[in-house]
């Protein structure tokens, strides 16, 4: 993919994002991110006591991929990597948190 193809793809995404700012879409985007953070906390706590639950571990990895994704960047101005680092730090006192 060359630079002009990338730009033609990225520009509509940011146009859509700017259209979201003054609407209910902003509240929905915020709710998605808050729910992902809460789910990550819940799954981490669950995996400490039930480490063999592979579906929970898979869901936790899916949330991590979401936080690193371009889609997360469309929904928020936050740095997904930093958010994940902060979530891990907040859970850091818990045994088994990676």
Residue, then its C-alpha position, 0 to 999 in steps of 0.5 A: x500500500x503506497x502513501x496516497x492509498x494510506x492517506x485516502x483510507x485514513x482521512x475518511x476515518x478522521x472525518x467520521x471521528x470529527x463528526x462523532x464529537x458533538x453527538x451521542x456517538x462520543x458517549x458510545x465511544x467512551x462507554x466502549x472504552x470504559x467497558x473494555x477497561x472494566x472487563x480487563x480488570x475483572x478478567x485479570x482478577x478472575x485469572x489469578x484464582x482460575x488460571x486454567x480458564x482459557x476462554x478468559x485468557x483469550x478474552x483478556x488478550x482480545x482486549x489488549x489487541x483492541x487497546x493497540x488497534x487503529x479502531x481504539x485510536x478512532x474512538x479515543x485520543x487516549x494512548x491505548x498502550x499507556x492505558x494498558x500500562x496504567x491498568x496493569x500498574x493498578x492491578x500490579x499488587x495482584x499476584x500473577x499480573x503480567 
